[in-house]
């Protein structure tokens, strides 16, 4: 029984030693990005969404201002 346990332990130790020493290939990918895309990426998604909402709100405010201006 001891021999079986020791032989299993030896196989496990040998397997881990051999697999940990293997070299894996790594590839480096370089991606070119336009400056406008880089600027968009520097802003967070919340900031971009806030700008869109802000533009829509400004359009609605301009419409209301035009309505008020027509009363005179």
C-alpha positions in Angstrom: 0.0 0.0 0.0 2.8 2.4 0.8 4.5 1.5 -2.5 1.4 2.5 -4.4 1.0 5.8 -2.6 4.7 6.6 -3.0 4.6 5.7 -6.7 1.5 7.9 -7.3 3.2 10.8 -5.4 6.3 10.4 -7.5 4.3 10.5 -10.7 2.4 13.6 -9.6 5.7 15.4 -8.6 7.3 14.4 -11.9 4.3 15.5 -13.9 4.2 18.9 -12.2 7.9 19.4 -12.6 7.8 18.7 -16.3 4.7 20.8 -17.0 5.9 23.8 -15.0 9.2 23.9 -17.0 7.6 24.2 -20.4 7.9 27.4 -22.3 4.8 28.8 -23.8 4.7 31.0 -26.9 3.4 34.5 -26.5 2.5 36.9 -29.3 2.7 40.6 -29.1 0.1 42.5 -31.1 0.6 46.2 -31.8 -2.6 48.1 -32.7 -2.5 51.5 -34.3 -5.2 53.9 -33.1 -6.3 57.2 -34.6 -5.9 60.2 -32.3 -9.7 60.7 -32.3 -10.3 57.1 -31.2 -7.6 57.5 -28.6 -9.4 60.6 -27.3 -12.7 58.7 -27.1 -11.0 55.8 -25.3 -9.5 58.2 -22.8 -13.0 59.3 -21.9 -15.1 56.8 -20.0 -18.4 55.4 -21.3 -20.2 57.5 -18.7 -18.6 60.7 -19.9 -19.5 60.0 -23.6 -23.1 59.1 -22.6 -23.3 62.3 -20.5 -22.2 64.4 -23.5 -24.9 62.8 -25.7 -27.6 63.5 -23.1 -26.3 67.0 -22.6 -26.6 67.7 -26.4 -30.2 66.4 -26.4 -31.1 68.5 -23.4 -29.6 71.6 -25.0 -31.6 71.0 -28.1 -34.8 70.8 -26.1 -33.9 74.0 -24.2 -33.3 75.8 -27.4 -36.8 74.7 -28.7 -38.4 76.0 -25.5 -36.5 79.3 -25.8 -37.8 79.7 -29.4 -41.4 79.1 -28.2 -41.0 81.7 -25.5 -39.5 84.2 -27.9 -42.5 83.8 -30.3 -44.9 85.2 -27.7 -43.6 88.8 -28.1 
